[in-house]
């Protein structure tokens, strides 16, 4: 009998398939191609690390906060700017950037630099408010930025300054309407009231701010500002010290406290007390310089403050050395050349002041800059660097460099035939381009008249004995010019 073979129940016999073989062949060829492409770099491996790690805006914000706390304001600005590139719609980043940009003008020495930085700060503050119109802090910081734009020494447009100040007040009030417990908003509003000379109202507001948030650096700084504006320098120093205790790496606070000590010294009638006050001033400036050294921040400001204090004491050699140290940090700064030239002038080194002041007023080449600073070529082996210097434009903060320069040239006109033509050129520049400054500074007009008299044909025809110039009755240097004191700021406000 025929019995059929049993069918496989649990497995099947292997059967070949041409389609299956074709599929595996294609897959193998594709794998080989992929490997070759990765090896050639045409395709990036999904497991390879990215060339640059992707950073979040929070990462940049934390870096900016750390840099600001450390006193590295330029580094903080860079960090926040990078953060806004990653997250351009983050209002908090824009607001913090605006605040730091504004504070950083204390580290800048020229009007142009300060105005440019304040313009950037206002753009950042505008962005913050546009992104968060209901945020109290954004409006508060914008009020702060507007106020500093209005009151900056470099701000010469009176109408624009008045508009900024009015807008700052509106922003501060809006910040308080949005959050009446915001101590920072109160502090900035008080600062605006100070600048509007509303002293009583400002004192009431700032005391509320300090009581509400004793840990606010802004509140103590503004309170100190109010006190020094009222001539209460001792109390102002105490408030600046509280701000320093909160933010120990903010060098501009040390500079401001030191300036108040110097102002006290200038007003002291006791010689020993005056010396002690000047020494305290120098200690604060030295602390600022030391912090910058530790942070590797090349900021010339503390050295300029030290130079000003030594100049007030009549220690012109020490003053000049510190101004020259500041130039090492910023060898292209026409403003620092101007300050060094004034120190030489005060030390009665009139001929030595001419090439230095020329760098400030007319600009100079790298070689001329070295000759002005060292009376010789720079020695790179000693770290001396020659850098070309662009002239300072006429402004309220540079005008004294101009008038001291033309006054010294005119006084020494009989000694060098090139001096009086140069003096006349500077005078013409002032009369043509600085009529508003002349209107506010009648002393400049008097010095111009004296200089023109010194350069008259009859004066130039008078024989001059070739001896060092001295300041005596009938000296060739005008008395009115000799009384110029760049480092004396208007009472009652004290500056570094």
GICORHU-V368891 format. One record per residue. SS is DSSP state (hx for helix, st for strand, lp for the rest). OMEGA is omega in degrees with one decimal (* if undefined). Layout:
ss=SS omega=OMEGA
ss=SS omega=OMEGA
//
This chain:
ss=lp omega=-176.7
ss=lp omega=178.2
ss=lp omega=179.8
ss=lp omega=178.6
ss=lp omega=-179.2
ss=lp omega=178.7
ss=lp omega=177.0
ss=lp omega=-177.8
ss=lp omega=-172.0
ss=lp omega=-179.6
ss=lp omega=178.7
ss=lp omega=177.5
ss=lp omega=177.0
ss=lp omega=177.8
ss=lp omega=179.2
ss=lp omega=178.5
ss=lp omega=-179.7
ss=hx omega=-179.5
ss=hx omega=179.2
ss=hx omega=179.5
ss=hx omega=178.9
ss=hx omega=179.5
ss=hx omega=-178.6
ss=hx omega=177.7
ss=hx omega=178.1
ss=hx omega=-179.4
ss=hx omega=179.9
ss=hx omega=178.0
ss=hx omega=178.0
ss=hx omega=178.4
ss=hx omega=178.5
ss=hx omega=179.4
ss=hx omega=-179.3
ss=hx omega=179.6
ss=hx omega=178.9
ss=hx omega=-179.9
ss=hx omega=178.1
ss=hx omega=179.7
ss=hx omega=-179.9
ss=hx omega=178.6
ss=lp omega=179.4
ss=lp omega=177.4
ss=lp omega=178.9
ss=lp omega=177.5
ss=lp omega=178.4
ss=lp omega=-179.2
ss=lp omega=180.0
ss=lp omega=178.4
ss=lp omega=178.2
ss=lp omega=-177.9
ss=lp omega=178.7
ss=lp omega=179.4
ss=lp omega=177.8
ss=lp omega=-179.4
ss=lp omega=178.5
ss=lp omega=177.0
ss=hx omega=177.9
ss=hx omega=178.1
ss=hx omega=178.4
ss=hx omega=179.7
ss=hx omega=178.6
ss=hx omega=177.3
ss=hx omega=178.6
ss=hx omega=177.7
ss=hx omega=-178.7
ss=hx omega=179.8
ss=hx omega=179.4
ss=hx omega=178.2
ss=hx omega=179.9
ss=hx omega=-178.9
ss=lp omega=179.4
ss=lp omega=-171.8
ss=hx omega=179.3
ss=hx omega=178.1
ss=hx omega=178.1
ss=hx omega=178.0
ss=hx omega=179.8
ss=hx omega=-178.9
ss=hx omega=-179.9
ss=hx omega=176.7
ss=hx omega=176.6
ss=hx omega=178.6
ss=hx omega=179.7
ss=hx omega=174.9
ss=hx omega=179.3
ss=hx omega=-177.4
ss=lp omega=-174.6
ss=lp omega=-179.1
ss=lp omega=-179.8
ss=lp omega=-175.8
ss=hx omega=-178.7
ss=hx omega=177.8
ss=hx omega=-179.5
ss=hx omega=-179.4
ss=hx omega=178.8
ss=hx omega=178.1
ss=hx omega=-179.1
ss=hx omega=-179.2
ss=hx omega=-178.1
ss=hx omega=177.1
ss=hx omega=-179.7
ss=hx omega=179.3
ss=hx omega=-174.5
ss=hx omega=179.8
ss=hx omega=177.8
ss=hx omega=179.6
ss=hx omega=-178.6
ss=lp omega=-171.0
ss=lp omega=-176.2
ss=lp omega=178.8
ss=hx omega=-176.5
ss=hx omega=179.4
ss=hx omega=-177.8
ss=hx omega=-179.7
ss=hx omega=178.9
ss=hx omega=179.9
ss=hx omega=178.4
ss=hx omega=176.1
ss=hx omega=177.4
ss=hx omega=-179.2
ss=hx omega=179.9
ss=hx omega=177.0
ss=hx omega=178.6
ss=hx omega=179.9
ss=hx omega=177.0
ss=hx omega=-179.9
ss=hx omega=-179.2
ss=hx omega=-178.9
ss=hx omega=178.4
ss=hx omega=-179.6
ss=hx omega=-177.5
ss=lp omega=-175.3
ss=lp omega=-179.5
ss=lp omega=-178.6
ss=lp omega=-176.8
ss=hx omega=-176.3
ss=hx omega=178.2
ss=hx omega=178.3
ss=hx omega=179.6
ss=hx omega=-179.1
ss=hx omega=177.5
ss=hx omega=177.2
ss=hx omega=177.9
ss=hx omega=-179.4
ss=hx omega=178.9
ss=hx omega=-179.9
ss=hx omega=-179.5
ss=hx omega=173.3
ss=hx omega=-178.2
ss=hx omega=-170.1
ss=hx omega=179.5
ss=lp omega=177.6
ss=lp omega=-178.7
ss=lp omega=-177.3
ss=lp omega=-177.0
ss=lp omega=179.8
ss=lp omega=-174.1
ss=hx omega=179.7
ss=hx omega=178.8
ss=hx omega=178.8
ss=hx omega=179.3
ss=hx omega=178.2
ss=hx omega=178.1
ss=hx omega=-176.8
ss=hx omega=177.6
ss=hx omega=179.0
ss=hx omega=177.5
ss=hx omega=179.2
ss=hx omega=178.6
ss=hx omega=179.1
ss=hx omega=-179.9
ss=hx omega=178.5
ss=hx omega=176.7
ss=hx omega=178.2
ss=hx omega=-179.9
ss=hx omega=175.0
ss=hx omega=180.0
ss=hx omega=179.4
ss=lp omega=-176.3
ss=lp omega=175.3
ss=lp omega=-176.1
ss=lp omega=-176.9
ss=hx omega=179.3
ss=hx omega=177.5
ss=hx omega=177.3
ss=hx omega=-178.1
ss=hx omega=-178.6
ss=hx omega=176.4
ss=hx omega=178.0
ss=hx omega=179.1
ss=hx omega=177.8
ss=hx omega=178.7
ss=hx omega=176.1
ss=hx omega=-178.2
ss=hx omega=173.6
ss=lp omega=179.8
ss=lp omega=175.1
ss=lp omega=-168.3
ss=hx omega=-174.8
ss=hx omega=179.2
ss=hx omega=179.4
ss=hx omega=-179.2
ss=hx omega=179.3
ss=hx omega=-177.2
ss=hx omega=-175.0
ss=hx omega=176.4
ss=hx omega=175.1
ss=hx omega=-179.0
ss=hx omega=-179.4
ss=hx omega=179.8
ss=hx omega=-178.2
ss=hx omega=-179.5
ss=lp omega=-179.4
ss=lp omega=-178.9
ss=lp omega=-177.4
ss=lp omega=175.6
ss=hx omega=-179.3
ss=hx omega=-177.5
ss=hx omega=180.0
ss=hx omega=178.1
ss=hx omega=-178.8
ss=hx omega=177.7
ss=hx omega=176.9
ss=hx omega=178.7
ss=hx omega=178.0
ss=hx omega=-177.5
ss=hx omega=-179.0
ss=hx omega=176.5
ss=hx omega=177.0
ss=lp omega=178.2
ss=lp omega=-179.9
ss=lp omega=-169.7
ss=hx omega=178.5
ss=hx omega=179.3
ss=hx omega=177.8
ss=hx omega=178.9
ss=hx omega=179.2
ss=hx omega=178.7
ss=hx omega=176.2
ss=hx omega=178.8
ss=hx omega=176.1
ss=hx omega=177.2
ss=hx omega=177.9
ss=hx omega=178.6
ss=hx omega=179.4
ss=hx omega=-177.3
ss=lp omega=-169.9
ss=lp omega=-179.4
ss=lp omega=178.0
ss=lp omega=-172.0
ss=hx omega=-178.9
ss=hx omega=175.7
ss=hx omega=176.3
ss=hx omega=-179.3
ss=hx omega=-179.1
ss=hx omega=176.8
ss=hx omega=177.8
ss=hx omega=178.6
ss=hx omega=177.7
ss=hx omega=174.8
ss=hx omega=179.6
ss=hx omega=178.9
ss=hx omega=175.6
ss=hx omega=179.4
ss=hx omega=-179.8
ss=hx omega=-178.3
ss=hx omega=-177.8
ss=lp omega=178.4
ss=lp omega=179.9
ss=lp omega=-174.4
ss=hx omega=-179.7
ss=hx omega=178.4
ss=hx omega=178.9
ss=hx omega=-179.7
ss=hx omega=179.7
ss=hx omega=-179.6
ss=hx omega=176.5
ss=hx omega=178.1
ss=hx omega=177.1
ss=hx omega=177.3
ss=hx omega=-179.4
ss=hx omega=178.8
ss=hx omega=179.6
ss=hx omega=179.2
ss=hx omega=178.8
ss=hx omega=176.8
ss=hx omega=178.2
ss=hx omega=178.8
ss=hx omega=-179.1
ss=hx omega=178.1
ss=hx omega=179.1
ss=hx omega=177.9
ss=hx omega=179.5
ss=hx omega=-178.6
ss=hx omega=-176.9
ss=lp omega=176.0
ss=lp omega=-177.4
ss=lp omega=-176.8
ss=lp omega=-178.2
ss=lp omega=-170.7
ss=hx omega=179.8
ss=hx omega=179.9
ss=hx omega=176.0
ss=hx omega=177.7
ss=hx omega=176.2
ss=hx omega=180.0
ss=hx omega=-179.8
ss=hx omega=179.8
ss=hx omega=177.3
ss=hx omega=178.9
ss=hx omega=177.2
ss=hx omega=179.4
ss=hx omega=-176.6
ss=lp omega=178.8
ss=lp omega=-170.1
ss=hx omega=178.0
ss=hx omega=178.0
ss=hx omega=178.0
ss=hx omega=-179.0
ss=hx omega=-179.4
ss=hx omega=179.3
ss=hx omega=175.5
ss=hx omega=176.8
ss=hx omega=174.9
ss=hx omega=177.0
ss=hx omega=178.2
ss=hx omega=176.1
ss=hx omega=179.4
ss=hx omega=-177.2
ss=lp omega=-172.3
ss=lp omega=178.8
ss=lp omega=-175.5
ss=lp omega=176.5
ss=hx omega=-179.3
ss=hx omega=179.7
ss=hx omega=173.9
ss=hx omega=179.6
ss=hx omega=179.8
ss=hx omega=177.4
ss=hx omega=178.2
ss=hx omega=178.2
ss=hx omega=177.8
ss=hx omega=176.4
ss=hx omega=179.8
ss=hx omega=180.0
ss=hx omega=178.5
ss=lp omega=177.7
ss=lp omega=172.9
ss=lp omega=-169.9
ss=hx omega=-179.4
ss=hx omega=177.2
ss=hx omega=-179.1
ss=hx omega=-173.6
ss=hx omega=-178.8
ss=hx omega=179.1
ss=hx omega=178.9
ss=hx omega=177.1
ss=hx omega=178.7
ss=hx omega=-179.7
ss=hx omega=-170.5
ss=hx omega=-175.8
ss=lp omega=-172.5
ss=lp omega=179.8
ss=st omega=177.3
ss=lp omega=178.0
ss=hx omega=180.0
ss=hx omega=179.0
ss=hx omega=178.4
ss=hx omega=177.7
ss=hx omega=179.7
ss=hx omega=179.7
ss=hx omega=-175.9
ss=hx omega=-171.7
ss=hx omega=-174.4
ss=lp omega=178.0
ss=lp omega=175.7
ss=lp omega=176.8
ss=lp omega=176.5
ss=lp omega=-178.9
ss=hx omega=-180.0
ss=hx omega=178.2
ss=hx omega=-178.7
ss=lp omega=-179.3
ss=lp omega=-175.1
ss=lp omega=175.0
ss=lp omega=-179.0
ss=lp omega=177.0
ss=lp omega=-176.5
ss=st omega=175.5
ss=lp omega=-177.1
ss=lp omega=173.6
ss=lp omega=174.0
ss=lp omega=178.1
ss=lp omega=178.6
ss=lp omega=178.7
ss=lp omega=-177.9
ss=lp omega=-179.3
ss=lp omega=-172.5
ss=hx omega=-178.9
ss=hx omega=174.9
ss=hx omega=179.9
ss=hx omega=-173.6
ss=hx omega=174.9
ss=hx omega=-179.5
ss=hx omega=-177.8
ss=hx omega=179.6
ss=hx omega=179.4
ss=hx omega=178.3
ss=hx omega=-178.7
ss=hx omega=-178.9
ss=hx omega=-179.2
ss=lp omega=-177.9
ss=hx omega=-179.6
ss=hx omega=-176.8
ss=hx omega=-176.5
ss=lp omega=-176.6
ss=hx omega=-179.9
ss=hx omega=-172.6
ss=hx omega=-176.2
ss=hx omega=174.7
ss=hx omega=177.4
ss=hx omega=178.5
ss=hx omega=179.6
ss=hx omega=178.5
ss=hx omega=179.7
ss=hx omega=179.2
ss=hx omega=179.1
ss=hx omega=178.2
ss=hx omega=-179.9
ss=hx omega=-177.6
ss=hx omega=-178.1
ss=hx omega=-169.3
ss=hx omega=-176.7
ss=lp omega=-178.2
ss=hx omega=179.6
ss=hx omega=178.9
ss=hx omega=178.7
ss=hx omega=179.7
ss=hx omega=-178.9
ss=hx omega=-175.7
ss=lp omega=-179.7
ss=hx omega=179.7
ss=hx omega=-179.5
ss=hx omega=177.7
ss=hx omega=177.5
ss=hx omega=179.8
ss=hx omega=176.8
ss=hx omega=179.9
ss=hx omega=179.6
ss=hx omega=-178.7
ss=hx omega=179.6
ss=hx omega=175.6
ss=hx omega=179.4
ss=hx omega=-178.4
ss=lp omega=176.9
ss=lp omega=-178.9
ss=hx omega=-178.5
ss=hx omega=179.4
ss=hx omega=-178.6
ss=hx omega=-179.5
ss=lp omega=-179.0
ss=lp omega=179.2
ss=lp omega=179.7
ss=lp omega=177.0
ss=lp omega=-176.1
ss=lp omega=176.5
ss=lp omega=178.7
ss=lp omega=-178.5
ss=lp omega=177.4
ss=lp omega=-179.5
ss=lp omega=177.9
ss=lp omega=177.4
ss=lp omega=-179.2
ss=lp omega=179.7
ss=lp omega=178.7
ss=lp omega=179.4
ss=lp omega=-176.7
ss=lp omega=179.5
ss=hx omega=-178.4
ss=hx omega=177.9
ss=hx omega=-179.2
ss=hx omega=-178.8
ss=lp omega=178.2
ss=lp omega=-179.6
ss=lp omega=-178.8
ss=lp omega=-169.3
ss=lp omega=175.7
ss=lp omega=-178.2
ss=lp omega=-178.0
ss=lp omega=175.2
ss=lp omega=8.2
ss=lp omega=-173.0
ss=lp omega=179.8
ss=lp omega=177.5
ss=lp omega=179.1
ss=lp omega=*
//
